[in-house]
Amino acid sequence: MTQALNQTELNIIWEKLPDDYILPDDPVESILQPLLAFALSESLDLAGLITFVMLIASNMGICAKINGKTVIKAPDWFFVPQVIPLDEGKIRRSYTPYTEGDVPEIVMEFLSETDAGEYSNSNIYPYGKLYYYEQILKVPFYIIFDPSIPLLEVRQLQSGTYVLLKPNQQGRYYIPCFDLFLGIWAGTRQKITANWLRWWDDLGNLLLWGSEEILLTQQALELERQRVELEHQRAIDLEAELKRYREQFGDLP
């Protein structure tokens, strides 16, 4: 099934790519980029916020055919609230909105170069990223993150145009689709110290990574071990005190 739309005199067709379509094999620009993407998804998954109808992906092409030409942009991370399930055994290699499910609710780009391509508003083929997400896909939230500065920019689509949002007092941005706040967290993950994107709930609680949950569990077990050991030692000390009392004064009355 295809759907043709006219937007700003563009002929847009939402047509799923054929299975044998050769996708561009663009290299990942930074070793940190896939780690940032996985960390974002992991905490959502552990919090039980990802369902089987959703699609969360990184460096997967989001496709449209514009004026007869196939256009593909592969965000560093994106989220789709609901997609049409694939047949058993099929693997999703790309994603076409409308034909395969909803328009992405969020797209993210992680900066690692200085060409500012993520800010490009070019309206000629192959189109700038900002233009493509804003005018073609109409993604509600476009997020740009530069971990080196660090810099986090959240744009929301309002009346057909992206508006740069302001963070709250904690420097975080409310993301309605998850009912969570997104912000920058400086720390170490997998022995890499960097600026990471993290999720917080409305009470200010950080959504944890798996390694952090394991550490908390280990710490809780260690505290329990120490408590049991202390109780055991107290029982030993009490027994020794009773023994000394009996030796000095006889049995207790």
N, C-alpha and C positions, 0 to 999 in steps of 0.2 A: 504494500500500500504506500502511495506517495501523497504528499500534500503540497500544493503550490501556493505561495503567498507573494504578495507584492509589498515590499517595504522600501520606502524611499526610492522607488522606481527600479528596484532590484527584483529579478525573478528568482525566487528562492524555492528550491525543491528539497524536501526532506526525504531523501532516498537512501536506504540502507546500502552500504558498500557491498559489492559481491564478495563471496568468500575468498576468491583468488586475487582480490585487489592487493597490489604491492604497496604496503604502507611505508612512509618515509622512516628511515632508521636513524633518527637524530640522536647523537650521543648525549648522555647526561652531563651537564656542564660542571657539576660539583659533586664530590662524594657525599656531601652533607644533604643534598636535595632528597634522595630516596629515604634517608634516615629521618628527615623532618616529616615526610609524608607518612611513613609507617608509624611514627610516634603519635601523630595526630589521630590516625585510624585506630591504633591499639587501645588508647584510653577510652575512646567512644565504645569500642567493642566490649571491653572489660566492664564498662558501666551499663551494659545491656541496652545501648541506644541504637544499635544497628540491627535491622531486620532483613529477612530474605528478599523483600521487595525493593530494597534500596540498592543503589550502586555507588560505591566509593572506589575511586581509581586514581592512579598517578601515571602521568606520561602516556595516557591512552587518548587517541585522536577523537575529537568531537567534530562531526562532519556535517556539511551542508553542500548542496550544489547551487552555485550562484551564477546566474547568466550562463549556464551550461558548463561551468568549470567547477570541479570538485575542490572544496576548501577544507583543510584539516588543521585544527589547532590542538595541541596536546598539553593541557595544563599540568603543572607539577602536582596538583591535587584537585579533585572535584567531587561533588556530592550531588546525586540525583535521588529525590525522595521515593520515586516509584518507577520501576522499569518492567517491561514485559519479560517474563522468565524465558530463558533459552531452552531449547529441546535438550533432553538428556544427552550428555557427551559433548555438547557444543561448548566452545570457548569464545568469549566475547573479545574480539580483537579491536573493535572501534565502537563508537556510540553515535547514533543519529537521533536527535530529539524528535518528538511527535511520532515518528515511525516506531521507535523502540521503547518509548516511555516519555517521562516528563522532561521538561527543560531543566538543566542543572540548576540547583538552588544556589550553589557556591562554586566558584572557580578560584584557585589560588595559583600564583606564580611566585617562585622563590628566586630572587635576583642573585646572579653570580658574575655577570658581565656588566659592562658600562655602555652598551649600545642602546639602552632604554627601550628595547623592543616591546616590553610589557606596557609601556605608556603610549605606544603608537596608535594614532587615530586615523591612519591612512585608510581612505575609502576606495582604493583601487586594488585590484587583484595583486597579491594574495591576501590583502587587507591586514591592517594592524590588529594586534591582539585586543587592545581596548575597544576598537571599533567593532570587531567581530563579536566580542562578548556583550557589548552594549547594544548595538544596532541590529545584529543578525540573530544571535541567540537570545538576547534579552535576559541575561542571567541576573537574578535579583541582587546577588552579592559578589563583587569582584575584589579579591584580597591580594595585595602585593606585600611580600615580606623580604627584607634584606637583613640576613642574620649578622652581617659584618658590622653594621652601624651601631646598634640595630635600628631598623625602621619597620613599622607595621602600619599599612594604610588599608582602610576598609571603605569601599565604595558601595553605595546602595542605589539601585535603580529607582529613580523617582521621576514620574512623568516622562519616561523615556530617556532620561539622561542620568549618568552616574553622578552622585553627590558624595563628596568626601566627608565621612562621618568623624565626629569627635569622640575620643575615648572618655570613659568615666574617670573618677579620681584615682583609681588604681591603674589607669592606663590600659584598660581592657574594653572590648567592644561586645555588645550584646548581639548574639546570633539567634534569632527567633526560632528557626527550624529545629534547633536542638535545645532551646531554652537554656543556653549556656553562654558564658563569656569567654572570648578569645583574647589572649595576651601573650606577652613575651616573658619567658622564664630563663634565667641564666643558670647553667649548671652542667652536670656531667651525666652522660648516658652512653653506655657501651664504651667507656673509657675515652669519650670525646667530649671535651669541654667546649660549649658553644652557647649561643642564644637559640632557644627552642620556642616553638609555638605550643602553648598549652591551653587546656580547657578548664574553666572554673564554674561551679554552680552558683546559684544566686545567694548562697550563704558564704561564699568566698572559699569553699573547699575545692582543692585541686583534684581533678580527676587523675588517678594514678596510672602509671605504667605497670606492666607486669613485674618488672624487676623491683619496683618500689613496693608492690603488694607482697612480694616474697620476702623482702627485707623487713617489712612491718610484721609479717607472720613470724619470722625468725626472732625478731625482737620480743614479740609477745610470748613466744615459747620460752625464750631465755628468761624473761621476767617471771614466768610461771615456774620454771625450774628453780630459779633463785628463791622464790617464795616457798616452794615445797622444801627445799634444802634448809631454809631458815627455820621453818616450822619443825622440821626433823631435828635440827640442832637444838632448838628450844626444848623439845621433848627430852633429848638426851641430857641437857643441862639440868632440867627439872628433876629427872630421875636421879642424877648424881647428887643434887642438893638434898633430895629426900633420903638418899642413902646415907649421906653425911649426918643428917638430922637423926636418923634412926640409930646410927652408931654412937652418937653423943647422948641422945635423950631417950632412946627406945622408940617403940612404935607410936605413931600418932594416936591421940585419944579418940 
